[in-house]
Amino acid sequence: MTRNQARGFSLIELMIAVAIVGILGAVAYPMYTDQVRKGRRAEARTALMNLLQQQERYMTQRNVYAAFGAGTPGALPFKATSADTLAASSHVLGAQACQPIGTVNPTLSDCVEVFAQPKAGYNDAEVTMLAIDTQGRRRCTGSNTTKCWK
């Protein structure tokens, strides 16, 4: 074997390959995390619709909606999330009396609003809370509320 028949990569070729992989990673990672956030929001919307149906069943049996804080359904007969377990879910759910309508403050006998907030560790600055009430009104908070119900 002569010196001109050297096998393998030179250091320059290896550095070019590493730079290309780094550029691809820098482009792909933000897109990946955005898709993960979209999936978590879709899970939260599904869980809200499920909880709203459970609230309607509760209303027909007890003639009042049930309120509970985020992540604390307690002894109420509601599933906590659409995920298999609360630990696997990305959002916590809660229920409260509806927001005021003009000068009218609805009670839990009239209307309930269910809401989802990201759990600690699943920070989503664009959408910090999703909510829907029994009247069909949707609400959300965050820095980019156009992404709430999409």
TORFI-37420 format. One record per residue (C-alpha): x, y, z; residue in one letter. Coordinates in steps of 0.1 Angstrom, whole numbers, padded with zeros to 4 digits, always signed. Each point is the difference from the previous one (the first is absolute). Layout:
N
XYZA
...
This chain:
150
+0000+0000+0000M
+0014+0033-0010T
-0005+0033+0018R
-0025+0013-0026N
-0024-0028+0007Q
-0008+0011+0036A
-0034-0011+0012R
-0025+0018+0022G
-0010+0037+0004F
+0021+0029+0005S
-0005+0024+0029L
-0015+0026-0023I
-0025-0024-0015E
-0010-0011+0035L
-0005+0036+0012M
-0021+0008-0031I
-0023-0031+0008A
-0003+0011+0036V
-0009+0036-0010A
-0027-0013-0024I
-0015-0022+0027V
+0001+0029+0025G
-0019+0023-0025I
-0026-0027-0007L
-0005-0004+0038G
-0003+0037+0006A
-0028+0002-0026V
-0018-0033+0010A
-0001+0004+0038Y
-0021+0031+0002P
-0024-0015-0026M
-0002-0032+0021Y
-0007+0018+0033T
-0027+0021-0017D
-0017-0032-0012Q
+0002-0015+0035V
-0017+0031+0014R
-0028-0002-0027K
-0005-0036+0010G
-0003+0009+0037R
-0025+0027-0008R
-0021-0025-0020A
+0001-0023+0030E
-0012+0028+0022A
-0029+0009-0024R
-0011-0036-0001T
+0001-0002+0038A
-0020+0032+0003L
-0027-0014-0023M
-0001-0032+0020N
-0002+0018+0033L
-0028+0022-0014L
-0020-0031-0009Q
+0006-0014+0035Q
-0012+0033+0015Q
-0032-0002-0021E
-0006-0035+0014R
+0007+0013+0035Y
-0025+0028-0006M
-0028-0023-0011T
+0005-0021+0032Q
+0004+0027+0026R
-0014+0032-0016N
+0032+0019+0005V
+0035+0000-0016Y
+0030-0009+0021A
+0029+0024+0006A
+0036-0010+0009F
+0034+0014-0002G
+0026-0008-0027A
+0011-0035+0004G
-0021-0008+0030T
-0032-0017-0011P
+0000-0018+0034G
-0028-0024+0006A
-0021+0012-0029L
-0008-0026-0026P
+0021+0016-0027F
+0030-0013-0019K
+0030+0023+0007A
+0013+0002-0036T
-0002-0017-0034S
+0033-0017+0006A
+0001-0034+0017D
+0013+0014+0033T
+0003+0035+0014L
+0037-0004+0001A
+0001-0006-0037A
-0021+0031-0009S
+0015+0033-0009S
-0029+0022+0014H
-0020+0001+0031V
-0038+0006-0001L
-0023+0021+0021G
-0036+0013+0000A
-0015+0032+0012Q
-0031+0021-0004A
-0002+0017-0033C
+0015+0035-0006Q
-0024+0029+0004P
-0022+0008-0029I
-0005+0038+0000G
-0014+0007+0035T
-0012-0036+0006V
+0022-0023+0021N
-0010-0036-0008P
-0001-0025+0028T
+0009-0037-0002L
-0036-0008-0005S
+0000+0021-0032D
+0034-0006-0016C
+0034-0015+0005V
+0034+0007-0016E
+0025-0027-0003V
+0037+0009-0004F
+0034-0016-0006A
+0033+0014+0011Q
+0034-0015-0009P
+0016-0020+0028K
+0033+0011+0015A
+0027-0011-0023G
-0022+0003-0031Y
+0004+0038-0003N
-0019+0015-0030D
+0004+0037-0001A
-0021+0003-0032E
-0031-0016+0016V
-0001+0001+0038T
-0037-0009+0005M
-0028-0014-0021L
-0036+0002+0011A
-0035-0008-0014I
-0034+0004+0017D
-0033-0017-0003T
-0012+0029-0022Q
+0027-0008-0026G
+0021+0031+0008R
+0037-0007-0004R
+0027+0019+0018R
+0038-0002+0003C
+0030+0019+0013T
+0036+0002-0011G
+0023+0019-0023S
-0014-0014-0032N
-0037-0007+0004T
-0005-0007-0037T
+0014-0035+0007K
-0025-0009+0027C
-0027-0018-0018W
+0019-0011-0031K
